[in-house]
Every structure is written in C-alpha cells, then in structure tokens.
C-alpha cells in the first residue's frame, strides 16, 4: 500500500516549501511521502535553504523547483500551504483529504550582511522545524 502524499505548496518553491519538505521527510518519511511545489516556481532552490538544512544534517542538494501542476493527477492526501499567496491559489487535488495553511516569513526577502541573511534563514528553518516536527508527532500518535 503506498504511503499518503503530503504536498507542501508555496509561491516560488525555492525556500519555505523546500525547508518544510526536507524537514517533514526526515521527521515522518516512514509514514508519508512528501513533495513540494509552487504556484509560480522560481526555477531554483535557494542556496541558503540548502545550506541551513545541511546545518541540521539534511541533504537537500537534489531538490528542484516544481510547478504544482506536476501533481494535479496525483493522489494527494494532504496539502499544506506555507505562504499566503499559495493558500489563495491552491487548487483542490483529486482525492485530497486534508488541507492546512501554516504561513511563514519568506527568508528570500532577507537583507543585510551574509550572516544576517543566514540568520533569517535559520530562524525560519527553526520555526518550520517546530511546526512540522509537531505535525509529524501527530501523525505518529494517530497510528
């Protein structure tokens, strides 16, 4: 039996959705399949997102920016939007059972020195880690 698919959506699919995808995959990958996509994909995964994931032992070097249309024919169990724009344009997927919106600041808009930008990526990563870690714990408890 295939694992349920959790699709994490953001507008650009370059930062927040990849942070959430990688963190949830590590926390609950034995329970669900996890993917991410965007309504207007940037075409790249932000290098700072990859770097701050590496700091916590997660390799996201193979991630790519994808359009949500790649999943329209998929059996998506749960859609989680992590930015307001994606929440507003999110389609209903065939077979979709659940939908959640947990908004996070976009670290791609951070300004300042390289260290200040990295600190903002870490802050958002840590917020996502807390929320998606709790979500993974809830999935385990529901088993």
C-alpha positions in Angstrom: 0.0 0.0 0.0 1.5 3.4 -1.0 2.1 6.0 1.7 -0.2 9.0 1.7 1.3 12.0 -0.2 1.7 15.3 1.6 2.2 18.2 -0.8 3.7 21.4 0.5 3.0 24.5 -1.5 4.5 27.9 -1.7 4.5 30.6 -4.4 8.2 30.3 -5.6 9.1 26.8 -4.4 12.6 28.0 -3.6 12.8 28.3 0.2 10.0 27.7 2.7 8.4 24.8 0.9 11.7 23.0 0.5 12.6 23.6 4.1 9.3 22.1 5.1 9.5 19.2 2.6 13.0 18.2 3.8 12.2 18.6 7.5 8.9 16.6 7.3 10.5 13.9 5.2 13.2 13.4 7.8 10.7 13.5 10.7 7.9 11.4 9.2 9.2 9.9 5.9 8.4 6.4 7.1 4.7 7.4 7.4 4.1 9.7 4.4 5.6 10.6 1.0 6.5 14.3 0.9 6.8 16.7 -2.0 6.8 20.4 -2.6 5.8 22.7 -5.4 4.9 26.3 -6.2 2.2 28.3 -8.0 4.9 30.4 -9.7 8.2 28.4 -9.3 11.4 30.3 -9.1 13.2 27.7 -11.1 15.8 27.1 -8.4 16.2 26.1 -4.8 17.7 28.9 -2.8 21.3 28.0 -1.8 20.7 29.4 1.7 17.8 27.0 2.2 20.1 24.1 1.2 22.9 25.4 3.5 20.7 25.8 6.6 19.2 22.3 6.1 22.8 20.9 5.9 23.5 22.5 9.2 20.9 20.2 10.8 22.0 17.1 8.9 19.5 17.2 6.0 20.8 17.0 2.4 18.6 18.9 0.0 21.1 19.3 -2.8 18.9 17.1 -5.1 15.8 19.3 -4.6 14.4 21.1 -7.6 11.8 23.8 -8.0 8.5 22.4 -9.4 5.1 23.7 -10.5 2.1 22.4 -8.7 0.6 21.2 -12.0 3.1 18.3 -11.8 0.9 16.9 -9.0 -2.6 17.6 -10.4 -3.0 13.9 -11.4 -1.5 12.6 -8.2 -3.4 11.2 -5.3 -2.6 13.9 -2.8 -3.8 13.1 0.7 -2.8 16.4 2.4 -1.9 19.9 1.0 -0.1 22.3 3.3 0.5 25.8 2.2 3.3 27.7 3.8 2.6 31.2 2.3 -0.5 33.3 1.9 -0.3 33.6 -1.9 -0.2 29.8 -2.4 -3.1 29.4 0.1 -5.2 31.7 -2.1 -4.5 30.0 -5.4 -4.3 26.4 -4.1 -6.4 24.1 -6.3 -8.2 21.1 -4.9 -6.4 17.9 -5.9 -8.2 14.6 -6.8 -8.6 12.5 -3.6 -7.3 15.3 -1.4 -8.5 14.6 2.2 -6.9 17.4 4.2 -5.7 20.9 3.8 -3.7 23.1 6.2 -2.2 26.6 6.0 0.8 27.4 8.1 2.3 30.7 7.0 6.0 31.5 7.5 8.0 34.6 6.6 9.9 34.4 3.3 13.6 34.3 4.1 14.4 35.0 0.4 13.5 38.6 1.1 16.1 39.0 3.9 18.6 41.8 3.5 21.8 42.8 5.2 25.1 41.0 5.6 25.6 37.4 4.6 25.4 36.5 8.2 22.2 38.4 8.8 20.6 36.7 5.8 21.8 33.3 7.0 20.3 34.1 10.5 16.9 34.8 8.9 17.0 31.5 7.0 17.9 29.8 10.3 15.1 31.5 12.1 12.5 30.4 9.5 14.0 26.9 9.3 13.7 26.6 13.1 10.0 27.8 13.0 9.2 25.3 10.3 11.1 22.6 12.2 8.9 23.2 15.3 5.6 23.2 13.4 6.4 20.3 11.1 8.0 18.3 13.9 4.8 18.6 15.8 2.8 17.6 12.7 5.0 14.5 12.3 4.5 13.7 16.0 0.7 13.9 15.5 1.0 11.5 12.5 2.8 9.1 14.7 0.3 9.4 17.5 -2.6 8.7 15.1 -1.1 5.4 14.0 
